[in-house]
Amino acid sequence: MLFSFCSLGLIRLAGRIMQVTMDEDEVREESEVEKSINVWRQSERKIMIETVQDLIQTSHKYAKSQYTPSAQRARWTKLAGQLIWYKGQILKSFTLEAMTIEVQALKKRVIESEGRRERDSRTRNYPLIGFRKSEG
């Protein structure tokens, strides 16, 4: 199994790039396809986290077992550490994605409130013309 990982510096760099590209993009509604893809990715990520957690528990068990040869205990301990790091990376990517979704929603709310504020200021600047109904 082959995994690729980003260093912390690249994640920061990606965050800056993402921030720049988000400022350039218009706020738009997510399509149904994007929503279904996001739901699928979240469910797959949950399965990955559960699987990695099971592997961590197994490697801890073998690392602590008296029946494991001492030469292999170091390997199991190293594997447990790598799996813990990998689980942390999965969780970081999940929080980054969640933050991106929240920022998009917040940006949409800000644009909507600016539009409302602009409409309200236009109506305040011009007095409304009204006619009184004659009683009788």
Rosetta blueprint (number, residue, H / E / L):
1 M L
2 L L
3 F L
4 S L
5 F L
6 C L
7 S L
8 L H
9 G H
10 L H
11 I H
12 R H
13 L H
14 A H
15 G H
16 R H
17 I H
18 M H
19 Q H
20 V H
21 T H
22 M H
23 D H
24 E H
25 D L
26 E L
27 V L
28 R L
29 E L
30 E L
31 S L
32 E H
33 V H
34 E H
35 K H
36 S H
37 I H
38 N H
39 V H
40 W H
41 R H
42 Q H
43 S H
44 E H
45 R H
46 K H
47 I H
48 M H
49 I H
50 E H
51 T H
52 V H
53 Q H
54 D H
55 L H
56 I H
57 Q H
58 T H
59 S H
60 H H
61 K H
62 Y H
63 A H
64 K H
65 S L
66 Q L
67 Y L
68 T L
69 P L
70 S H
71 A H
72 Q H
73 R H
74 A H
75 R H
76 W H
77 T H
78 K H
79 L H
80 A H
81 G H
82 Q H
83 L H
84 I H
85 W H
86 Y H
87 K H
88 G H
89 Q H
90 I H
91 L H
92 K H
93 S H
94 F H
95 T H
96 L H
97 E H
98 A H
99 M H
100 T H
101 I H
102 E H
103 V H
104 Q H
105 A H
106 L H
107 K H
108 K H
109 R H
110 V H
111 I H
112 E H
113 S H
114 E H
115 G H
116 R H
117 R H
118 E H
119 R H
120 D H
121 S H
122 R H
123 T H
124 R H
125 N H
126 Y L
127 P L
128 L L
129 I L
130 G L
131 F L
132 R L
133 K L
134 S L
135 E L
136 G L
